[in-house]
Amino acid sequence: MPTNFTAGPVRVRVPATSANLGPGFDALGLALGLYDDLAAEVTPAGVQVTVTGQGAGELPDDDRHLVVRAMRATFDVLGAQPAGLSVECVNRIPQARGLGSSSAAIVAGVLLARALVADGEHRLDEPGVLRLAAEIEGHPDNVAPCLLGGFTVAWSEPSGARAVSLPVASGVRPTVFVPAERGLTATARAALPATVPHADAALTAGRAALLVHALTTDPTLLLPATVDRLHQDYRAPGMPGTSSLVNALRAAGVAAVVSGAGPSVLALSEPPRSLDAGTDWQIWQLPIDVSGARVARGRLGHAERDPVAAGRKS
């Protein structure tokens, strides 16, 4: 079947995400109200990428850019590659901080490419978008909340990734502590052992189950529900500042965890005003995003091009 590309640009807004949430390693994620805005259109030739905000001057401006790579993979699935692409990225999600910047880029790329194909939604449905995005990313825990919004439980089957989005109880109040230093998921994963004690696995499984209840029904249980024995302690030596802040918050009764692979910290209950995190951290109170990725026709507007316009509160 021949592929027809749509005329004119399409745009997408994708939220930041925090994965793992303590005991939900590679399974649980939460969409946060901090957004990247992107637009793309098919051109006669070449690839041009412009980046404003986070990553400007650092990220590639050609086919190496992760958004373009995700678009290329999606066009392959849809059956044809356009002659050229123009992509505009307004980034507000910090790069390599454990807030899902790579997943946001991948989800954006998949959705932009699908929207640029005239019958793209018929060729690649929503479950297919999740499967493809998770395949590109390598795991579904960040792409699921980015795509679906809210609190998500994701898992993998032989046919690919699947996920459900659950409503979050009104008492959950996310606060993100973002350091200047960066981290790499590959480095954080390399710190994990090949096996863990059975008792640690059993404890973490129980707390992950409790966390689903705490996030959806009873936030008073968030502190015990965020106890983890699978990954955070093993990663602590590689990010001592993150570990120290998590421990200080938890000692103050705050349900705090490493956000994704770090080094950012996510608090799911409001930190006490007396807590002094120090000057090394930016502190953002963020709403929970309930809509997930959103696609529309047309170029980015003036507000969407403002690199600090969406979501963040300090």
Secondary structure, DSSP 8 states (H G I E B T S, - for coil): ----B-SS-EEEEEEEEEE-TTT-TTTEEEEEEEEEEEEEEEESSEEEEEEEETTTTTS-SSTTSHHHHHHHHHHHHHT---SEEEEEEEE-S-TTSSS-HHHHHHHHHHHHHHHHBTTHHHHS-HHHHHHHHHHHHSSSTTHHHHHH-SEEEEEEETTEEEEEEE---TT---EEEEESS---HHHHHHTS-S---HHHHHHHHHHHHHHHHHHHT-GGGHHHHT--SSSHHHHGGG-HHHHHHHHHHHHTT--EEE-TTSSSEEESS---TT----TTEEEEE--B-SS--EEEES---TTTT-TT-SS---
